[in-house]
């Protein structure tokens, strides 16, 4: 039980949360390689052409993770709150969830 307690303490302290003084609430920047891998993975999962996902992201947000349209669509794939809820995206600003949701919607 001590081992489990230690593991839980390590897990809790390693995750940035709003209660930690060093967490500024800003999402970390992602690299081009990370975004390419995410696009490739979800394109394969949902049987889409990766070029199609890249084109949608380029058109919708120009690869800006925090893009917000005048209609309230958010993130790389410009998910509306209704679409995000339908495709089970809890955080539209998280690039991985946003790409997954957009790919799933397509």
C-alpha positions, 0 to 999 in steps of 0.5 A: 500500500505504501508503494501505491501511495507513493505512486499516487503522490508522484502522479498528482505532483507531475500533472500541471493544474490550476492550483499549482503556482507554476501553471499559467493555464497556457497550453504548451506549444506543439511542434510540426512533427507532433501535429503531423503525427497526430494528423497521420494517426487520426487519418488512418484511424478514420480512413481519411487522407492526411492531406485532407485533414491538413487542408481543413486545418490550413483553411479553418485555422491556419494551424492556430491552436487557439483560433476562434471564429465569429460563430464560436468555432474553436481550435485547429479544426474549428469545432463548434460547441455542438460538434465538440459535444457530439464527437466527445471532445471535452477540450476544444483547445487541446490540439489532439482532441480537436483533430480527433473530433474533426476527423471523426466528424468527417 
